[in-house]
Amino acid sequence: MIADVLSDTGARMNKAVEVAKDDFASVRTGRANPQMFQKIQVSYYGTPTPLEQLASLQNQEARTLIVTPYDKSALKDIEQAIRDTPNLGANPTNDGTIVRVTLPELTEERRREYVKIVRGKGEDAKVAVRNIRRKGKDDLEALKSEVGDDDVARAEKELEALTKTHIDQIDDALKRKEAELLEV
């Protein structure tokens, strides 16, 4: 029973860390990266659809990305969705078959803003991990009458170690992303 609670809590914490890493990847750095576009939703026949389901994304140069739609009729919608995405600062151009997205050079001030955004996302991820820990701790407390106080106390120590490991993973990913953002 205790092992089930700990494994379930660990799996949920792993998912929270993966979500944090995906969020970090969606924040733009000085280089064009297809992961920055994974959260963009395109209105395709009135239905919000992820961009990666409508087009292939390829790096042409360090700051240029080529978006090749599978359906040419979605070209204008893709271009509009990229243009309307906040925090991207991209101005896409459409040549009739592809959308070319050139990202402007980041200023020092803009880099600092992106670092603040990433830190906020990192803090949100840490809060999510702590909430998962609280739920796991509540589940362990509910088992106290069945397994005993000593077993629950040991399990809570394991839960704290699990939480610390996942918080450290988020911190490591955050440090890597900050270094990437501040790199000129």
N, C-alpha and C positions, 0 to 999 in steps of 0.2 A: 504494500500500500504506500509506504513512504517512498520507495523507489519509483513507483508510478508518478507520484506527485513531483518528485525531483526531475525525472526524465521529461515529463510534460512541461514543467517550468523551464528546463534547459532548452527544449525545442522551441518554445515560444520566445525565449531570449535570443536564440540564434536567428530567428526570423526578424526580430527587432533590429539586430545588428545588420542583417542583410538589407533591410529597408533603409537604414541609415546610410549604408555604403551606396545604395542606388540614388538616394537623395543627394549625396555628395557628388556623385558622378554627373548629376543633372545640372550642377552649377558650373557655369562657363569659366574656363581658364583662358590663357592667351592663345591656345590652339583649338582648332575645330575638332570636335569629338562626336561621333554618332550617338554616344550615350546622352549627350546634352539634349537630344531631340526625342528621347524615348517617352517623355511625359506629355508631349504635344498631342492634343486631340484635334482632329480635323473633322469638320462637318461634312460627311460624305453621304449624300442623298438624305440629309436631315438627321443622320445618326452620328453622334460623336465616336470617332474611330481612331485608335492610336496610329500615329504617322508610320511606324515601322510595319504596319499591316498593309499600308497603301503604297509604299515606295521602298526602294533600296537606297541606302545611305552610304556614300563613299567619300573618303578624304581625297581631295585632289592635291592640295598643298597644306601647309601648316595652318592657315586660317581660312581655307576654302573647303566647303563641303558640297558635294553634288547629290541632289535628291532626284532619283529617277522613278517617277510614278509607274505603277503597273497598269493603271488605267489613265490614259491621257486626259480624259474628261475631268479628272480630279486635280489637274494642274493648278488652276486658279484657287481652288479651296486650300490646297497644300500651301501655296504661296501666302495666302491670307492668314492661315493659322500660324505660320512661322513669323510673319510680320507682327501679329497680335500678341505673341508670347512675351510676357514681361521678363525682365532680367536677362534677355538674350542680346538685345542691342543689334540684331542682325537686320540687314536689308536685303531680302532675297530678290533675285532677278529671274525672270522666266523667259526662255528663248523658244518656247513652243513645244519642246520635247522634255526638257529637264528644268529643274530649279537650281540655280547656283546661289549658295549662301556664303557671302564673304563676311567674316566677323571683323569688326574694327579692332585696332590695337587698344589694349586696355591701359587706361591711365592709372597712376598710382592711387588716386582717390577712389577710382572704381574698384581697383583690386582690394582696397581696404573695406569697401562696402560688401564685396563678395565674401571676404573673410568673416565679417559680422553675420552675414546670412548663413554661412556654413556653421559658425559657432552656434547660432540659434537652432539649426537643424540637429546639431550634435547634442545640444542640451535637451531638445525634444526627445531624441532617441534615448538618452539617459533616463529621462522621466518615464518613458515607456518601459524600460527595463526595471526601474524601481517599482512601477505599478504591478508588473508581472511578479516581482519578488513579494510584494505585499499580498497578492492573491495566493501565491504559493505558501506563504507563511500562514495565512488564514486557513488554507486547506490542511496544513500540518496541525494547527491548533485543533481543528475539528477531529483529527485522528487521535488526539491525546488520550481520550478515554479507552480507546481500543488497544493502543500499543505501549503506552506508558510515557512518563515525562522524560526519562533519560534518552530514549530513542528519538523523541521529538526534538530535544535539545541538540543532539548530534546532527539530526537532519537540518535544523536551522543553521548550524555552523556550516554545513555543506552548501546550503542555500546562499549564505553570505559569500562564501568563496566563489560560487557560481556567478553571483551578481558582480563581484569584483572583477572576475575574468572578462565578463561581457562589457562592463564599463571600460575596462582597459582596452579592449578591442575597438570600441567606439573612439576612445581618445587617440589611439594609434592611427586610425583612419582619418581622424580630424587633423592630426599633425601633418600627415602626408598631404592632405588636400590643401592645408594652409601653406605649406612649403611650395606646392605646385602653383598656387594662386600668386604668391609673392615673387616667384621666379620670373625674372625679366628676360 
